């Protein structure tokens, strides 16, 4: 049995009662649906309704569309789902890559060069914009360590080549995101 009072959950009695009651009242189909995080390329109310009512998805990953479309989609999911939906975005370099009109802040190496405080400030800004659009989950920080300077993917995303610095920046980034309620 999982103790929901302990880390990482830290739930109180009222929250635990909600979890247990909700779980008891879910159908098998709803439970299975909660396992899926889907990419959303179709931005219509009918598509959103289908994802919520037919598939009971546990989360959605926004892809494309305008800021208004994204906000309306996220609002729809939260208003019509029985269980709050994880709404994910890639906020590793700011909100711009996931939110049209969001701020492009910096790459991982640029944040890493500034140290943990810069990483925290960057996450704080990205999370602030993400929350305004209804996003509650990020796939950042990137915790890779650069060991091969020829790796064109990791070199553009990682905080650096020193594991201790990467850990410090990653923790700081998470603190900045958590401050706004971003998982």
N, C-alpha and C positions, 0 to 999 in steps of 0.2 A: 504494500500500500504506500502511496506517495503522500508525504506529509506536506500539505499545501501551506502550512504555516512557516515552513523553512525556506531558505534560499533554493532556487531562484524565484519562488512564487511570492512568499511573504504575505499571504492573504489573511484577512481577519475572518472571524466567524461568519459574518454576514456574506462576505464574498465567497467563502467556502460553501455556504448553503446555496448560493446562486449557482455555483459550478455543479454541485451534486444534483440539484433539482433540474437544471438544464440538461445535464447528461442523461438523467433518468427519463426525461420526456422526449429525447431525440429518437427518431427512427434510425434503423441501420443505414438507410440511404443518406440521411443527414450526417451521420457520423463519418461515413466514407467521404462525403463531400468536403468535410472539414480538413481532410488530408491534402487537398489540392490548392495550389496557388497557381492561378491561370494568368497568362498574358492576355491583355485586352487590346485587340486591334480594331474591333468594331465598336464604334461609339454611338449606339442608339439605345433608347430606353427599352426597346424589345430585346436587344441582346443582353442588356443588364438584367432585365427581368428574368430571362431564361437562366442566366448564371445563378441568380439568387434563388428562384423558385424551383427550378428543375435540378440543378446541379449542387446547390447548397455549398458553394465554394467557401473555403476558409480564408482565402485571400486572393488578391488581384494585383497584378503588376501592370501599371499603366504603360502604354506605349503609343506615342503619337497624339495628335489632336491639339486643340487649343487649351489654354489655361481654364477658360470657362467650361469647356467640355469635361476637362479633368475634374474640376470642382463639382460639377453637377453629377458626374458619374460617382464620385466618392460619396457625395451626400446621399445619392440614391441607394448605394450599397448599405450604408450605415442605417438608413431609415427603414429599409425593407428586409434586412437580414434578421433572422431570429437571434443570431450570435454576432457580436461585433466582428467586423471583417478586418483582417490585416491588409493594409493597402501599402504596397511596397514601391520603393523608388531607389534608384542608384544615385546617392548623394555624395559620392566620394570626392568630387571636385566642385561641390556646390550644387545648387538645385537646378541649374540651367539644363543639364543633360536629361532631366526628367520632367521639368516644368518649363513650358514655353514662357519666356519672360522672366524666368528665375535667373539668379546671378551665377555666372561662372567665376569661381573663386580662384582655385589654383590646383595644380596637380599634386599628387602625393609627395614627389620629391621637393617641390617648392614649399609645401607645408612642413615636411620633415626638416628642411634647412632652417626654418624658423623655430623649430622645436615644439614641445608640447603646448605651450601657450598659444602659438599660432594655430596649431591643429584644433585646439579647443574653440578658438574664436571662429575658425572656418566652419566647424560643425555647428556652432551656435547659429550662425547666419543661415546655413543650409537648412537646418531643422526648423528655424523660424518660418522660412518660406514654405517648407514642406507642410508644416502643420496648417498653415493658412489655406493650402490646397486640399487638405483632408488626408494627407499621408501620415502614417503612424509607424512605418517600419523602413529602415534603410539597410542596404547591403554594404554599407561602409562601417568602419574603415577597412581598407585593404591592409591586411596584416602580413603580406608577403615580405620577405627579406631579399634584397638584391644580392645574389651571389654570382650571377653571370651578367656582366655588363652588356653582353650581346642580346639579351632577352628583351625584345622590343615591347613586350606587353608589361612585364613586371617593372621595368625601368621607368615607365610612364605613370605607374600607379602606386608603387610602394613608397613608404616614407624614407627608406634608405637602406644601407647595407649593414648597419650595426643593430643586431637583434635587440639590445637594451633600448636604443633610441626608438626603434619601431614599436616596442612595447609601450614606452612612455607616451609616444604620440598617439598610439591606438587607444590607450586608456583615456587620454585627454580628449580625443575625438568623441569617444563614447560618452564621457561626462557632458560634453556640449550638446550632444543629441538627446541624452536622457533628460537634461534640464527642461526640454520642451515636450517630453513624453514620447519621444521617438524610440522605438525598440531597435 
